[in-house]
Amino acid sequence: MAEEKLPKRSEDFAEWYNQLVLRAELADYAPVRGCMIVRPYGWALWENIQQALDRRFKATGHQNVAFPLLIPKHFIEKEKHHVEGFSPELAVVTIGGGEELAEPLIVRPTSETIIGHMWSKWIQSYRDLPVLMNQWNSVVRWELRTKLFLRTLEFYWQEGHTAHATRKEAEDETRQMLDTYADFAVNDAAIPVIPGRKSDAEKFAGADTTYSIEAMMGDG
C-alpha cells in the first residue's frame, strides 16, 4: 500500500511539519502529553550539534560539568524574579521512596540557582575567576503549547554559566558567545540568524540584559 502523501506545506504548515518529523523518524510522541521520544536519526543530529558546539566552547576555555536534575524548592524561591518567570512551568516532586518529602524538589527548568549556590562555596576571591562552565542536559518546563522535536515539556540543550571579576568581562564573554552561536547557526546549521538584544518584556527571568540569535520560522 502506497504511503499517504505529505500535506502541502503551503496549505497546512503545522501538519506538514509534524508528518515530516514522524516520517523521517526524527522523533515520535511519548505517552506523556507534551513529551517526545527522540529516535536514532534525530539523536544523531543532536550529537552532531553537540560536537560542533562543544569544540567551539572548549576553544574559548569552557569546561563541561554536570549538576543534578533535582533542585531544593527554597533555592528557586530565594530568587524572587527568577521564580516569577518560571513558576507556572515548574514540575515539583513531593513524594520520594513512598514518603512525603520534608521539602519539595523542583525538576530543573534551568540551573542558575544551584550553580550559584555552589559558586558561593567555590569562589573565594578574584583569583578564582573567571569561571567558565558548560552543561549538556535536559530541562523540564510545563508549557501549554509544545512542538514536536523543537520544544517539548522536556527538551535537550546546553547551559553556559560563567562568573567574572567585572561587569565588562561578563559583557565581553556574553558577546563572544553570541558570536559563537551565530557562527554555528550560519556555518554548520545553514540557518541565517539575527543576533541582538531582547526587549525588556522578553528578557530572561531575573536578568539585566538578554542577548539572543533569532531565526525566521517557515510559518512566520
ZINOR-V209018 format. One record per pair of residues at least 12 apart in sequence whose C-alpha atoms are under 8 Angstrom apart, sorted by the first residue. I is the first residue (numbers start at 0). J is the second residue. D is the distance in Angstrom with one decimal. If there is no record, write none. Layout:
I;J;D + I;J;D
This chain:
5;18;6.8 + 5;19;7.5 + 6;18;7.9 + 12;218;6.5 + 17;147;6.8 + 20;147;7.7 + 20;148;7.4 + 24;38;6.2 + 24;39;7.9 + 24;40;6.6 + 24;41;7.1 + 25;37;6.3 + 25;38;5.4 + 25;39;7.1 + 25;40;5.4 + 25;41;4.0 + 25;42;7.5 + 25;148;7.6 + 26;38;5.0 + 26;41;6.2 + 26;147;7.4 + 26;148;6.3 + 27;147;7.7 + 28;147;7.4 + 33;144;7.9 + 33;145;6.0 + 33;146;8.0 + 33;151;5.4 + 33;152;5.4 + 34;147;8.0 + 34;151;5.3 + 34;152;5.5 + 34;153;6.2 + 35;147;6.8 + 35;148;7.3 + 35;151;6.8 + 35;153;8.0 + 37;148;7.7 + 51;183;7.4 + 51;187;7.7 + 52;180;7.9 + 52;183;7.0 + 55;179;7.1 + 56;133;7.9 + 60;131;6.7 + 61;131;4.8 + 61;132;5.3 + 61;133;6.3 + 62;131;6.4 + 62;132;5.0 + 62;133;5.9 + 63;132;5.9 + 63;133;4.7 + 63;134;5.6 + 63;135;7.7 + 64;132;6.6 + 64;133;6.1 + 64;134;5.3 + 65;134;5.8 + 65;135;7.5 + 65;136;7.9 + 66;110;7.6 + 66;113;7.8 + 66;114;7.6 + 66;134;7.7 + 68;106;5.9 + 68;107;5.5 + 68;138;7.9 + 69;104;5.9 + 69;105;5.6 + 69;106;4.9 + 69;107;5.8 + 70;104;5.4 + 70;105;5.0 + 70;106;6.5 + 70;107;6.2 + 70;113;6.7 + 71;102;7.0 + 71;103;6.6 + 71;104;4.8 + 71;105;6.2 + 72;102;6.9 + 72;103;5.7 + 72;104;5.3 + 72;105;5.7 + 74;112;5.8 + 74;113;6.8 + 75;112;6.3 + 78;112;7.6 + 78;205;7.8 + 79;205;7.9 + 80;204;6.0 + 80;205;4.7 + 81;204;4.9 + 81;205;5.0 + 82;204;7.7 + 83;204;7.3 + 84;203;7.9 + 84;204;5.0 + 84;205;7.9 + 85;108;7.6 + 85;140;8.0 + 85;204;7.5 + 87;141;7.3 + 88;108;7.9 + 88;139;8.0 + 88;140;4.8 + 88;141;4.2 + 88;142;5.9 + 89;105;6.8 + 89;106;7.1 + 89;107;8.0 + 89;108;6.8 + 89;139;7.4 + 89;140;5.9 + 89;141;6.0 + 90;105;6.0 + 90;106;5.5 + 90;139;7.0 + 90;140;7.1 + 90;141;6.6 + 91;103;6.5 + 91;104;5.8 + 91;105;4.7 + 91;106;6.1 + 92;104;5.1 + 92;105;6.2 + 92;106;7.2 + 106;138;7.5 + 106;139;6.5 + 107;138;5.6 + 107;139;6.2 + 108;138;5.0 + 108;139;5.1 + 108;140;5.6 + 109;138;6.3 + 109;158;7.9 + 110;158;7.8 + 111;160;7.7 + 125;164;5.9 + 128;162;6.6 + 128;163;5.7 + 128;164;6.3 + 129;161;7.1 + 129;162;5.5 + 129;163;4.8 + 129;164;6.8 + 130;160;8.0 + 130;161;5.2 + 130;162;5.0 + 130;163;6.8 + 131;159;7.6 + 131;160;6.3 + 131;161;4.5 + 131;162;6.8 + 132;159;5.8 + 132;160;5.2 + 132;161;6.0 + 133;157;6.9 + 133;158;5.6 + 133;159;4.4 + 133;160;6.2 + 134;157;5.4 + 134;158;5.1 + 134;159;6.4 + 135;155;7.7 + 135;156;6.1 + 135;157;4.4 + 135;158;6.5 + 136;155;5.9 + 136;156;5.9 + 136;157;6.1 + 136;158;7.9 + 137;153;6.4 + 137;154;5.3 + 137;155;4.2 + 137;156;6.1 + 137;157;8.0 + 138;153;5.5 + 138;154;5.8 + 138;155;6.7 + 138;156;7.8 + 139;152;5.4 + 139;153;4.4 + 139;154;6.7 + 140;152;5.2 + 140;153;6.6 + 173;210;7.9 + 177;194;7.0 + 177;210;7.2 + 177;211;6.8 + 177;212;7.2 + 178;194;7.8 + 180;212;7.5 + 181;193;7.9 + 181;194;6.9 + 181;212;6.6 + 190;214;7.2 + 191;214;6.4 + 192;212;5.9 + 192;213;5.3 + 192;214;4.6 + 192;215;7.6 + 193;212;5.3 + 193;213;5.1 + 193;214;6.5 + 194;210;7.4 + 194;211;5.8 + 194;212;4.1 + 194;213;6.3 + 195;210;5.6 + 195;211;5.7 + 195;212;6.3 + 196;208;7.3 + 196;209;5.8 + 196;210;4.2 + 196;211;6.2 + 197;209;5.6 + 197;210;5.8 + 197;211;6.8
